[in-house]
Amino acid sequence: MEEKETFMSVEIGAISTAVSAFQGEIEQPSLNRENPYFKSRYVDLSGVLKSVQKLLAKNGLAVMQIISGNDIITLLTHKSGQWFKSVCPIGNYKSQQDRGSAITYTKRYALCAILGIAADTDDDGNAATDADNKKNAKTVQQPMQGNEALLAQALKELNDCKNYQQYGDLWVKWSNTAPELCNPNSTFYKACQQKAKEFDI
């Protein structure tokens, strides 16, 4: 029988008390970045770390994030030796630039999830719903017409990217909503490679 993965230590009393104290003191970090494509605001990874590190240490807590294959393993540990763990997939990416962006994105969400921090505005699932609607709509469109319209929109949004965070969020968006646009050697993929050079990465 396959062994079930464990996500916490056998005893969690001490770490639970410490996390409770941490959450009672932490102030939710300011949303310091804007995603114009989803019309939402969020706090970047640096902002999250800055807001939690001192309070974690004060309460005997530490967070480690490890890349294992295509997963980010986030480990929340306590000085008692007790711990919680989460595993979040990164996804598969052809280039190291795309993978690096996805790693940062995944680390931010995994860190906020394990600490109980709100990383961005709550859109009541609208972004995910829109993505599903777009996927469903593609099945009733003429393939060429649908792809041309999506490509034009994707290229326009790519041109509007002002920094690497926006670029990374855009890539994640279109990888989910129109994966055919993100295939290697596609027009959008090549345009993304050129755009990335503007950010010195």
Secondary structure, 3 states (H helix, E strand, C coil): CCCCCCCECCCCHHHHHHHHHHHHHCCCCCCCEEECCCCEEECCHHHHHHHHHHHHHHCCEEEEEEEECCEEEEEEEECCCCEEEEEEECCCCCCHHHHHHHHHHHHHHHHHHHHCCCCECCCCCHHHHHHHHHHHHHCCCCHHHHHHHHHHHHHHHHHHCCCHHHHHHHHHHHHHHCHHHHCCCCHHHHHHHHHHHHHCC
